[in-house]
């Protein structure tokens, strides 16, 4: 049973992966729900802690957590940009 759960969870994460120019990444807003977060603010706090850990280990946060914006529909044909934070996997 555990192998089935692990296999399904791995597939779920892989379904959210994107690739551009050989770099694999995921959008944090896509992963938020998969990880059980319902509020962006709570998940953003987790990302901030991950950035601190990344920096503490001597890596560049800009290489792993570049800030990106995503346009969302706010009704009546209008859009606005929201933070989305793109995570690049090694």
VMD Tcl script that builds the backbone (N, CA, C; Angstrom):
set m [mol new atoms 270]
animate dup $m
set s [atomselect $m all]
$s set {name element resname resid chain x y z} {
  {N N UNK 1 A 0.820 -1.201 0.000}
  {CA C UNK 1 A 0.000 0.000 0.000}
  {C C UNK 1 A 0.861 1.261 0.000}
  {N N UNK 2 A 1.929 1.267 0.781}
  {CA C UNK 2 A 2.775 2.453 0.850}
  {C C UNK 2 A 3.392 2.769 -0.500}
  {N N UNK 3 A 3.814 1.747 -1.225}
  {CA C UNK 3 A 4.388 1.981 -2.553}
  {C C UNK 3 A 3.385 2.631 -3.492}
  {N N UNK 4 A 2.122 2.234 -3.407}
  {CA C UNK 4 A 1.075 2.820 -4.249}
  {C C UNK 4 A 0.875 4.292 -3.912}
  {N N UNK 5 A 0.879 4.608 -2.630}
  {CA C UNK 5 A 0.708 6.004 -2.203}
  {C C UNK 5 A 1.884 6.842 -2.673}
  {N N UNK 6 A 3.087 6.338 -2.486}
  {CA C UNK 6 A 4.282 7.075 -2.908}
  {C C UNK 6 A 4.278 7.276 -4.416}
  {N N UNK 7 A 3.915 6.240 -5.156}
  {CA C UNK 7 A 3.854 6.345 -6.612}
  {C C UNK 7 A 2.831 7.390 -7.042}
  {N N UNK 8 A 1.670 7.410 -6.400}
  {CA C UNK 8 A 0.636 8.387 -6.752}
  {C C UNK 8 A 1.066 9.810 -6.403}
  {N N UNK 9 A 1.668 9.993 -5.228}
  {CA C UNK 9 A 2.140 11.320 -4.842}
  {C C UNK 9 A 3.216 11.818 -5.800}
  {N N UNK 10 A 4.126 10.949 -6.195}
  {CA C UNK 10 A 5.171 11.315 -7.155}
  {C C UNK 10 A 4.540 11.733 -8.474}
  {N N UNK 11 A 3.551 10.976 -8.940}
  {CA C UNK 11 A 2.862 11.325 -10.190}
  {C C UNK 11 A 2.168 12.675 -10.065}
  {N N UNK 12 A 1.536 12.924 -8.917}
  {CA C UNK 12 A 0.863 14.208 -8.711}
  {C C UNK 12 A 1.840 15.368 -8.845}
  {N N UNK 13 A 3.020 15.249 -8.245}
  {CA C UNK 13 A 4.024 16.309 -8.348}
  {C C UNK 13 A 4.521 16.442 -9.784}
  {N N UNK 14 A 4.767 15.332 -10.437}
  {CA C UNK 14 A 5.245 15.362 -11.819}
  {C C UNK 14 A 4.223 16.002 -12.752}
  {N N UNK 15 A 2.932 15.844 -12.449}
  {CA C UNK 15 A 1.881 16.442 -13.282}
  {C C UNK 15 A 1.948 17.969 -13.266}
  {N N UNK 16 A 2.506 18.548 -12.211}
  {CA C UNK 16 A 2.607 19.998 -12.099}
  {C C UNK 16 A 3.929 20.552 -12.625}
  {N N UNK 17 A 4.830 19.681 -13.022}
  {CA C UNK 17 A 6.144 20.121 -13.499}
  {C C UNK 17 A 6.056 20.696 -14.909}
  {N N UNK 18 A 6.830 21.740 -15.141}
  {CA C UNK 18 A 6.969 22.376 -16.455}
  {C C UNK 18 A 8.442 22.321 -16.827}
  {N N UNK 19 A 8.717 22.513 -18.095}
  {CA C UNK 19 A 10.112 22.537 -18.525}
  {C C UNK 19 A 10.290 23.575 -19.625}
  {N N UNK 20 A 11.284 24.439 -19.430}
  {CA C UNK 20 A 11.658 25.443 -20.427}
  {C C UNK 20 A 13.176 25.420 -20.531}
  {N N UNK 21 A 13.664 25.293 -21.744}
  {CA C UNK 21 A 15.112 25.285 -22.010}
  {C C UNK 21 A 15.859 24.293 -21.117}
  {N N UNK 22 A 15.266 23.130 -20.894}
  {CA C UNK 22 A 15.919 22.096 -20.099}
  {C C UNK 22 A 15.827 22.281 -18.602}
  {N N UNK 23 A 15.215 23.354 -18.157}
  {CA C UNK 23 A 15.048 23.614 -16.713}
  {C C UNK 23 A 13.658 23.183 -16.284}
  {N N UNK 24 A 13.593 22.312 -15.294}
  {CA C UNK 24 A 12.312 21.857 -14.775}
  {C C UNK 24 A 11.911 22.731 -13.594}
  {N N UNK 25 A 10.633 23.110 -13.538}
  {CA C UNK 25 A 10.158 23.967 -12.451}
  {C C UNK 25 A 8.688 23.708 -12.190}
  {N N UNK 26 A 8.223 24.202 -11.064}
  {CA C UNK 26 A 6.812 24.140 -10.692}
  {C C UNK 26 A 6.394 25.517 -10.203}
  {N N UNK 27 A 5.143 25.873 -10.462}
  {CA C UNK 27 A 4.606 27.111 -9.913}
  {C C UNK 27 A 4.084 26.825 -8.512}
  {N N UNK 28 A 4.468 27.669 -7.580}
  {CA C UNK 28 A 4.090 27.469 -6.184}
  {C C UNK 28 A 2.578 27.442 -6.007}
  {N N UNK 29 A 1.864 28.290 -6.717}
  {CA C UNK 29 A 0.403 28.289 -6.578}
  {C C UNK 29 A -0.205 26.970 -7.038}
  {N N UNK 30 A 0.444 26.303 -7.984}
  {CA C UNK 30 A -0.039 24.988 -8.403}
  {C C UNK 30 A 0.214 23.945 -7.313}
  {N N UNK 31 A 1.356 24.042 -6.643}
  {CA C UNK 31 A 1.722 23.065 -5.619}
  {C C UNK 31 A 1.022 23.311 -4.285}
  {N N UNK 32 A 0.566 24.520 -4.069}
  {CA C UNK 32 A -0.034 24.912 -2.803}
  {C C UNK 32 A -1.129 23.934 -2.361}
  {N N UNK 33 A -2.094 23.686 -3.216}
  {CA C UNK 33 A -3.189 22.789 -2.871}
  {C C UNK 33 A -2.738 21.347 -2.730}
  {N N UNK 34 A -1.805 20.943 -3.574}
  {CA C UNK 34 A -1.283 19.585 -3.517}
  {C C UNK 34 A -0.636 19.300 -2.164}
  {N N UNK 35 A -0.051 20.327 -1.575}
  {CA C UNK 35 A 0.598 20.189 -0.267}
  {C C UNK 35 A -0.343 20.470 0.901}
  {N N UNK 36 A -1.625 20.741 0.593}
  {CA C UNK 36 A -2.624 20.896 1.644}
  {C C UNK 36 A -2.838 22.309 2.151}
  {N N UNK 37 A -2.298 23.305 1.473}
  {CA C UNK 37 A -2.485 24.694 1.891}
  {C C UNK 37 A -3.687 25.288 1.163}
  {N N UNK 38 A -4.513 26.022 1.890}
  {CA C UNK 38 A -5.680 26.658 1.279}
  {C C UNK 38 A -5.505 28.164 1.139}
  {N N UNK 39 A -4.596 28.745 1.892}
  {CA C UNK 39 A -4.365 30.197 1.826}
  {C C UNK 39 A -2.952 30.464 1.323}
  {N N UNK 40 A -2.867 31.347 0.318}
  {CA C UNK 40 A -1.572 31.696 -0.264}
  {C C UNK 40 A -0.623 32.267 0.782}
  {N N UNK 41 A -1.140 33.080 1.691}
  {CA C UNK 41 A -0.297 33.728 2.696}
  {C C UNK 41 A 0.438 32.696 3.543}
  {N N UNK 42 A -0.231 31.613 3.904}
  {CA C UNK 42 A 0.402 30.570 4.716}
  {C C UNK 42 A 1.486 29.851 3.919}
  {N N UNK 43 A 1.204 29.573 2.651}
  {CA C UNK 43 A 2.186 28.886 1.823}
  {C C UNK 43 A 3.369 29.803 1.517}
  {N N UNK 44 A 3.110 31.082 1.340}
  {CA C UNK 44 A 4.196 32.043 1.084}
  {C C UNK 44 A 5.167 32.077 2.262}
  {N N UNK 45 A 4.649 31.918 3.481}
  {CA C UNK 45 A 5.526 31.861 4.659}
  {C C UNK 45 A 6.454 30.651 4.599}
  {N N UNK 46 A 5.944 29.529 4.128}
  {CA C UNK 46 A 6.759 28.319 3.987}
  {C C UNK 46 A 7.852 28.551 2.941}
  {N N UNK 47 A 7.495 29.198 1.851}
  {CA C UNK 47 A 8.473 29.495 0.803}
  {C C UNK 47 A 9.555 30.422 1.342}
  {N N UNK 48 A 9.167 31.406 2.136}
  {CA C UNK 48 A 10.159 32.307 2.744}
  {C C UNK 48 A 11.147 31.535 3.613}
  {N N UNK 49 A 10.655 30.571 4.382}
  {CA C UNK 49 A 11.534 29.752 5.214}
  {C C UNK 49 A 12.456 28.893 4.350}
  {N N UNK 50 A 11.924 28.386 3.235}
  {CA C UNK 50 A 12.750 27.591 2.326}
  {C C UNK 50 A 13.841 28.450 1.696}
  {N N UNK 51 A 13.537 29.708 1.405}
  {CA C UNK 51 A 14.540 30.632 0.862}
  {C C UNK 51 A 15.669 30.858 1.867}
  {N N UNK 52 A 15.311 30.995 3.139}
  {CA C UNK 52 A 16.313 31.193 4.192}
  {C C UNK 52 A 17.208 29.962 4.287}
  {N N UNK 53 A 16.618 28.768 4.244}
  {CA C UNK 53 A 17.395 27.536 4.298}
  {C C UNK 53 A 18.308 27.413 3.083}
  {N N UNK 54 A 17.806 27.805 1.926}
  {CA C UNK 54 A 18.601 27.764 0.697}
  {C C UNK 54 A 19.811 28.689 0.814}
  {N N UNK 55 A 19.563 29.892 1.270}
  {CA C UNK 55 A 20.633 30.869 1.426}
  {C C UNK 55 A 21.633 30.415 2.496}
  {N N UNK 56 A 21.150 29.856 3.596}
  {CA C UNK 56 A 22.019 29.389 4.679}
  {C C UNK 56 A 22.934 28.262 4.229}
  {N N UNK 57 A 22.489 27.501 3.235}
  {CA C UNK 57 A 23.308 26.396 2.741}
  {C C UNK 57 A 24.269 26.841 1.644}
  {N N UNK 58 A 24.307 28.160 1.402}
  {CA C UNK 58 A 25.273 28.703 0.449}
  {C C UNK 58 A 24.813 28.758 -0.991}
  {N N UNK 59 A 23.522 28.559 -1.230}
  {CA C UNK 59 A 22.986 28.603 -2.589}
  {C C UNK 59 A 22.284 29.935 -2.835}
  {N N UNK 60 A 22.182 30.297 -4.087}
  {CA C UNK 60 A 21.509 31.535 -4.460}
  {C C UNK 60 A 19.996 31.317 -4.537}
  {N N UNK 61 A 19.253 32.089 -3.751}
  {CA C UNK 61 A 17.795 31.953 -3.804}
  {C C UNK 61 A 17.244 32.372 -5.165}
  {N N UNK 62 A 17.915 33.289 -5.831}
  {CA C UNK 62 A 17.456 33.730 -7.150}
  {C C UNK 62 A 17.521 32.592 -8.169}
  {N N UNK 63 A 18.443 31.651 -7.967}
  {CA C UNK 63 A 18.549 30.506 -8.868}
  {C C UNK 63 A 17.435 29.491 -8.649}
  {N N UNK 64 A 16.903 29.427 -7.441}
  {CA C UNK 64 A 15.930 28.397 -7.096}
  {C C UNK 64 A 14.524 28.924 -6.862}
  {N N UNK 65 A 14.394 30.204 -6.552}
  {CA C UNK 65 A 13.085 30.785 -6.254}
  {C C UNK 65 A 12.899 32.135 -6.947}
  {N N UNK 66 A 13.011 32.184 -8.262}
  {CA C UNK 66 A 12.815 33.479 -8.925}
  {C C UNK 66 A 11.347 33.905 -8.826}
  {N N UNK 67 A 11.128 35.171 -8.577}
  {CA C UNK 67 A 9.761 35.686 -8.497}
  {C C UNK 67 A 9.200 35.833 -9.910}
  {N N UNK 68 A 8.021 35.289 -10.118}
  {CA C UNK 68 A 7.322 35.433 -11.390}
  {C C UNK 68 A 5.907 35.890 -11.102}
  {N N UNK 69 A 5.285 36.488 -12.083}
  {CA C UNK 69 A 3.925 36.980 -11.938}
  {C C UNK 69 A 3.017 36.199 -12.871}
  {N N UNK 70 A 1.787 36.026 -12.478}
  {CA C UNK 70 A 0.795 35.326 -13.277}
  {C C UNK 70 A -0.441 36.223 -13.362}
  {N N UNK 71 A -0.985 36.366 -14.557}
  {CA C UNK 71 A -2.182 37.175 -14.734}
  {C C UNK 71 A -3.410 36.330 -14.416}
  {N N UNK 72 A -4.292 36.867 -13.568}
  {CA C UNK 72 A -5.526 36.158 -13.248}
  {C C UNK 72 A -6.717 37.019 -13.634}
  {N N UNK 73 A -7.803 36.372 -13.969}
  {CA C UNK 73 A -9.043 37.048 -14.346}
  {C C UNK 73 A -9.739 37.527 -13.074}
  {N N UNK 74 A -10.098 38.812 -13.039}
  {CA C UNK 74 A -10.796 39.349 -11.865}
  {C C UNK 74 A -12.221 39.769 -12.218}
  {N N UNK 75 A -12.676 39.340 -13.386}
  {CA C UNK 75 A -14.057 39.599 -13.774}
  {C C UNK 75 A -14.195 40.739 -14.762}
  {N N UNK 76 A -15.267 40.692 -15.531}
  {CA C UNK 76 A -15.586 41.716 -16.526}
  {C C UNK 76 A -14.442 41.936 -17.512}
  {N N UNK 77 A -13.687 40.871 -17.815}
  {CA C UNK 77 A -12.601 40.953 -18.786}
  {C C UNK 77 A -11.325 41.594 -18.271}
  {N N UNK 78 A -11.284 41.950 -16.988}
  {CA C UNK 78 A -10.087 42.580 -16.417}
  {C C UNK 78 A -9.165 41.507 -15.831}
  {N N UNK 79 A -7.870 41.830 -15.786}
  {CA C UNK 79 A -6.873 40.937 -15.211}
  {C C UNK 79 A -5.958 41.722 -14.290}
  {N N UNK 80 A -5.314 41.000 -13.375}
  {CA C UNK 80 A -4.272 41.614 -12.548}
  {C C UNK 80 A -3.189 40.584 -12.302}
  {N N UNK 81 A -1.992 41.076 -12.020}
  {CA C UNK 81 A -0.847 40.206 -11.786}
  {C C UNK 81 A -0.809 39.792 -10.320}
  {N N UNK 82 A -0.516 38.518 -10.076}
  {CA C UNK 82 A -0.334 38.028 -8.708}
  {C C UNK 82 A 1.004 37.312 -8.647}
  {N N UNK 83 A 1.622 37.341 -7.488}
  {CA C UNK 83 A 2.879 36.618 -7.301}
  {C C UNK 83 A 2.648 35.135 -7.431}
  {N N UNK 84 A 3.594 34.444 -8.037}
  {CA C UNK 84 A 3.420 33.020 -8.242}
  {C C UNK 84 A 4.636 32.222 -7.833}
  {N N UNK 85 A 5.791 32.794 -7.795}
  {CA C UNK 85 A 7.030 32.193 -7.358}
  {C C UNK 85 A 7.304 30.863 -8.047}
  {N N UNK 86 A 8.207 30.886 -8.920}
  {CA C UNK 86 A 8.593 29.714 -9.717}
  {C C UNK 86 A 9.756 29.012 -9.036}
  {N N UNK 87 A 9.631 27.741 -8.818}
  {CA C UNK 87 A 10.704 26.984 -8.163}
  {C C UNK 87 A 11.418 26.150 -9.212}
  {N N UNK 88 A 12.706 26.310 -9.325}
  {CA C UNK 88 A 13.493 25.528 -10.273}
  {C C UNK 88 A 14.139 24.365 -9.546}
  {N N UNK 89 A 13.891 23.165 -10.019}
  {CA C UNK 89 A 14.478 21.969 -9.413}
  {C C UNK 89 A 15.856 21.734 -9.973}
  {N N UNK 90 A 16.744 21.165 -9.190}
  {CA C UNK 90 A 18.083 20.816 -9.649}
  {C C UNK 90 A 18.071 19.487 -10.333}
}
mol reanalyze $m
mol bondsrecalc $m
mol representation Tube
mol addrep $m
